[in-house]
Amino acid sequence: MNLASLLTGSTPALADLGLLLLRVAVGVCFVIHALGKLGVVGTGNMPGFAAWLADLGVPFATVQAWVAMSSELVGGSLLALGLLTRPAALLLVATMIVAGRVGHRGAGYLITNDPPGAEYTINLAVVCAVIALFGPGGYSFDALVF
């Protein structure tokens, strides 16, 4: 193996493994955020999330809170499993665009800003867009089913 192939080479199996690792890590992240909105992990809960959205001026804040949580829970689960991967990834891109534009409006980019910027939502949206472009990979339920 030469230096060029070591630095730039890959195989289909490595690409599939990389997509599996990426899908599972990001999917689980979304599921944990959804569970946080439900009060299962962390200190948050759905009434608090809905109240925060209402304070931001989001119409139908309770409905929007449930939509956001559901998209994270369902989309994250599907992404981690590699099932309906592209639709799930696109759903999560849309969710993160809304989160960045609504929840982090006017806060800049850095998450360390006060209030926190949209860095996290932007990066999650980009990662999900990349997954949508590449697809689920061979180690996925999509590969088994379809």
ChimeraX attribute file (.defattr): number of C-alpha atoms within 10 A of each C-alpha:
attribute: neighborCount
match mode: 1-to-1
recipient: residues
	/A:1	6
	/A:2	7
	/A:3	8
	/A:4	8
	/A:5	9
	/A:6	9
	/A:7	8
	/A:8	7
	/A:9	11
	/A:10	10
	/A:11	8
	/A:12	10
	/A:13	12
	/A:14	12
	/A:15	15
	/A:16	18
	/A:17	16
	/A:18	13
	/A:19	22
	/A:20	20
	/A:21	14
	/A:22	18
	/A:23	28
	/A:24	18
	/A:25	14
	/A:26	19
	/A:27	27
	/A:28	21
	/A:29	18
	/A:30	24
	/A:31	23
	/A:32	18
	/A:33	20
	/A:34	24
	/A:35	20
	/A:36	18
	/A:37	26
	/A:38	20
	/A:39	15
	/A:40	13
	/A:41	13
	/A:42	12
	/A:43	10
	/A:44	15
	/A:45	16
	/A:46	18
	/A:47	16
	/A:48	16
	/A:49	21
	/A:50	20
	/A:51	15
	/A:52	16
	/A:53	19
	/A:54	16
	/A:55	11
	/A:56	14
	/A:57	11
	/A:58	17
	/A:59	11
	/A:60	11
	/A:61	19
	/A:62	19
	/A:63	12
	/A:64	16
	/A:65	22
	/A:66	18
	/A:67	13
	/A:68	19
	/A:69	23
	/A:70	17
	/A:71	20
	/A:72	28
	/A:73	23
	/A:74	18
	/A:75	28
	/A:76	29
	/A:77	22
	/A:78	24
	/A:79	34
	/A:80	26
	/A:81	20
	/A:82	27
	/A:83	20
	/A:84	18
	/A:85	27
	/A:86	23
	/A:87	15
	/A:88	25
	/A:89	31
	/A:90	19
	/A:91	21
	/A:92	29
	/A:93	24
	/A:94	16
	/A:95	21
	/A:96	24
	/A:97	18
	/A:98	15
	/A:99	18
	/A:100	22
	/A:101	16
	/A:102	15
	/A:103	20
	/A:104	20
	/A:105	16
	/A:106	13
	/A:107	18
	/A:108	16
	/A:109	17
	/A:110	13
	/A:111	15
	/A:112	12
	/A:113	12
	/A:114	9
	/A:115	14
	/A:116	17
	/A:117	21
	/A:118	25
	/A:119	18
	/A:120	17
	/A:121	23
	/A:122	18
	/A:123	13
	/A:124	20
	/A:125	23
	/A:126	17
	/A:127	18
	/A:128	27
	/A:129	19
	/A:130	16
	/A:131	21
	/A:132	19
	/A:133	12
	/A:134	14
	/A:135	21
	/A:136	26
	/A:137	22
	/A:138	17
	/A:139	18
	/A:140	22
	/A:141	18
	/A:142	18
	/A:143	13
	/A:144	10
	/A:145	8
	/A:146	7
